[in-house]
Amino acid sequence: MGVLSERLRLSRFFSGEKPVDTPITLNHRRIFILPTHRGLNFVMLTALLLLIAFVYNNNLVYMLGFLLASVFFVTILHTFKVLAGLVVQPGQSPPVFAGDLAGYAIHLSNPLNVPRDGLHISLEDSQSVVLAAYSQTSVTLHAATHKRGWHTAGTVTVFSTYPLGLFRAWSPLRFHLKTLVYPKPATPCLPFPESAAGGQVRQGVSVKGADDFYGLQSYQPGDPIKHIYWKAFAKNQQVFSKQYGGVASEHLWLTYEDTPGHTVEERLSQLCRWVLDAERADLAFGLVLPGLRLAPERGVAHTKKCLEALALF
């Protein structure tokens, strides 16, 4: 009785079954099919023709009505066959920044000698897919992100109205699809904090034009040519100027407590901006959060570790 009630739950028709990590093969238990608005109009037209044939005893109209009824029922099988046997598998989802669209990769395989025409797959957006016999393809479905942390995808729906649009066959699928959302980088960019080795922040005001490098800022007309950071320009097609001040540090430390901001999210947003700028400038930097301390390093792997720490803080 428990299994029967589970299969009859209304949510199965729209949200799918429990999330899984493994590929799903679409079969009669996972595929649902109902007439579309066009299909219902087709039924009413067929019924009207049969009624006219009955009233006027017209064999020609009888034949036309039964022909349309045959087309209606045969279309059910053709619509069902577009989805039947299709294998759907989740892929990798790269991290994104808050406010960007998360991309969820979905792999589709057609193990049968049946081409799949009129196939669609949707999350928040919908994409059309054409699969030849014994072929496979991948699509990326997008979903909006609004806050940092883990973002879980909702129900992925595979559907089709092929060939005549009289029926809609669909299969709602749920996977353990999630992506990590980093804080949104702050704008405008502030200079790097003045920090000393060991994580102790020095007090004082940096003096522009002194000999100690303390950060990068967007190039402004009038900045000396010798201060242009050519390495960042070559990588990103952006122009930055090196800024110098009177406070020096052995390593750059980015600390939560000394980051400007009125809220937690504002501070994390600024830290995210500094992490990206430090990586772009190829600087060794450390990150200090309440309960977490990452030693100064440089490189993509260290940047990723810092961004993950900010996302999950």
N, C-alpha and C positions, 0 to 999 in steps of 0.2 A: 504493500500500500504506500510505503514511503517512497519507493522508486517511482511509482505511478504518479503520485502527487508532485514529485520533483519534475517529471517530464511534462506535466500539465500546467506548470506555473506560467502565468501570463508573461512574466519578465523574460522567459526564454525566447519569446518571439521577437523581443526588441533588444535585450541586453546580452543574450547568449548565456552559455553555461559558465562554470567556474574558470578563472584564468589558468592558463597552462603555459609551459615553456617549450613544449614539443610541437612539431608540425601537426596540422589538423587536416584530415581528408574529409571533404564534404560528401555526405551521404544522405539518405532519406531522413535520418533522424535530425540532421542539422539544417536541412533545407526546407524553407517554408514558401508557399506559393498562394497568391490570392489574385483575383481579377483587379485590374486597374480601372480607372474611370472609363477609359476607352472600352475596356472589356465589358463593363456593366452596360454601357450604351449598346454594345454589340449584342448582348443577351436580349435587351429590350427590343432591338430591331428584329432579331430572329423570332422572338415570341410574337411580335406584331405580325410578321409575315405568316407564321403558322396559324395565327388566329384568322387572318384574312382568308387563307387557303381553306380553313375549316368552314367559315361562314359561306363562302362562295363556291366551295367544292372545286377549287381550281388546282389541278394536278401540277401545272407549271410552277405555281407559287409554292406548292408543297415541296417540289423538288428543290427550289431555291432555298427554302427555309431549312430543309434537312442538310443541304450542302453547307450552308453557313454554320449549322450546329456541328457538323463533322469537322469543319475547319477550327471551330472553337475548342473542341476537345483534343484534337491533334496538336494544337498549339501548346497545350499544357505540357505535353511530353517534350517538345522542342525547347521550351523555356527551361524546364527542369534539367535537360541534358547539358545546358550551358554551364551549370554549376556542378553537376554530379561528377565525382571523381577528382575534382580539383584539389591540389595540395597547397595549403597556405602555411607559411612559416615565418616567424618573426626574425628580424635582423638586428643589427647594432644601431644605437641611437647616440650620436655625438653630443657632447655638452653644448649648451647655448647660454647666452646672457639673458637676464630677465627682460621681457619685452620683445624678444625675438621669437620667431617661429621655431618650435621644436620639430625636428624631422625624424620620423619613425620609418625605418626600412622594413618592407614586407616583400617576401619572396613568394612567387607563384609558380607552380609547376603543373604541367599538363602531361600526365603519364599515359594518356589514351590516344588512339588514332582518330581523334575528334577535334577539329578546330573550334576554338572558343571565340565566337563573335558576339559583339554587344555586351561585353563584360565590363562591370564597373566595380570599383572598390573605394570606400569612403571612410573618413574619420571625421574631421571637421570640414574637410574639402573632399571633392570626389574626382576620381581620375578614370578615364576610359583605358581599357586594356584589351589588346588583341593577342591571343595565344594560338600559334599554329600547333598542329599535332606533334606530340613528343617534344615540346619546347618548354622553356622556362624564362621568366623575366623578374625584374625587381622594380618596385615602385617606392617612392618616398611620400608618406602622408604627413601633413603638417598640422600642428595644433598650437594655439597661442599660449604663451607663458606670461604670467603676471608677477610672480614672486620667486625668490630663490629657493633652493632645496630640490628635492626629488619631485619631478613632474611625471605623473602616471597617465598613460594614454587611456582613453575610454574604449568603447566598443568599436571594433573594426567590422564594417559591413560589406560583404561581397554580394552584389545583386545584378540582375539582368531583366530586361523586358523584351529580349529578342524572342521571336523574329517580328511579331506584328504589334507589340505593345499592348496586347490584350491581358497579359498576366505579368506580375512582378514576382520573380523568385529571389529570395534573399537568404543570407546566412549570417547571423550576428556572431562574431567571434571575439573572444577576450583572451589576450595574452598578457604575460608579465612584462609589458613594455613600459619602460621608464627611462628618463634621461635626467641628467643633473643640470640644474639651472644655476649659473653663477650670478652674483649681484650685478646690477646694471652699473657700468663704469660711470663715475661722476663726470660732469662737465660744468664749468670749464676746468681745465687741468691746473692744479696747484703745484708749486715747487715741491720737491722732495723735502721731507722733514730733516732737521739738522740732528744727526745722531752719531754716537760714538760706539766703538766696539764694545760688546758685552751688553748692548741693549739699553745703555743709559743715555737718555736724551739730554743734550746740552741745552742750556738756556741761553738766550741771546738773540740777536738779530743778525741775519746774514747781510753782508755788504756786497752789493753787486760790483763786479769789476775786480774783486780780490782774486787771489791765485787759486783758491780751493773750489773744485767743482762740486756743485750741490744739486744739479738737476737739469732738466730739459724743459723748454717751452716752445710753443709754435714760433716760427721765424717771424720777426717783425721788421718792416722796412727800417733801415738804419743800423741793424745789428751787424757787427763786424763779420766779414766773410770768413775769417779764420775760426769763428765760433760755430759755424754751421756743422751739424753732425751728419757727415756724408754717409756714414754706414746705414743709419736709419733711412736716409733718403733713397739709397740704393735698394733697400728691402721693401719699403712701403710706399714709395713715390710721395712721401710727405717731407716737408722741410722743417727741421727743428734747429734751435740754437742752444748751444751749451751755455748754462748759466753758472757764474762763479760767485763765491761769497767768502766771507772771512771765517767761516766755521768749517772745519774739516772733520772727517770721520774715517776710521779704518774700513768700516763696512757700513752699508746702508741698512738701518733697522726701521721697519714699518710696524709701529705699535698701535694697538687699538686705543689705549688710554690717551695717547697724545694726538689722535687724529681728530681734526675739527668735524663737528656735526652735532645736531641737536637730538638725533635719534640713532638707534642702533643701525638702521638701514642706511642712513646718511653716512655714518662712519664706515660701514662695510663697503658702500659704494665708492668712497674716496680711496680706501685701501685697495680695492679692485683696480681703480685707475692707476695707482702708484705701482702695483704689481705689473701691470701691462707695460707701463712706461719704463720701468726698470729692466724688464725683459727685452724691450725694444732697444734700449741703450746698452744692453749686454753688461749690466751691473750685477755684482754680487750683493744680494739683499737677504735679510732675514725677516720673519714675520712673527709678531708676538700678539697673541689673543689671550683672553682670560682662560687659563687652563691649558694653553697650547703655546709652544715655542718651537719654531722651525729655524734652524741654524742658517746663516748666510750661505747661499750657493747661487749659481747662475745656470741658465739653460732652460729648455722647454719643460723637462721633467719637473724641475723645482717650481717653475711657474704653475704648472698644472696642479701640483700638490698644494700650493698656496691658494689657488682659486677654489679647489675642492674644500679646503678648510674654511674659506669665507662662505661658501655656499651652504655648508652644513653647520655653521656656527649657531 
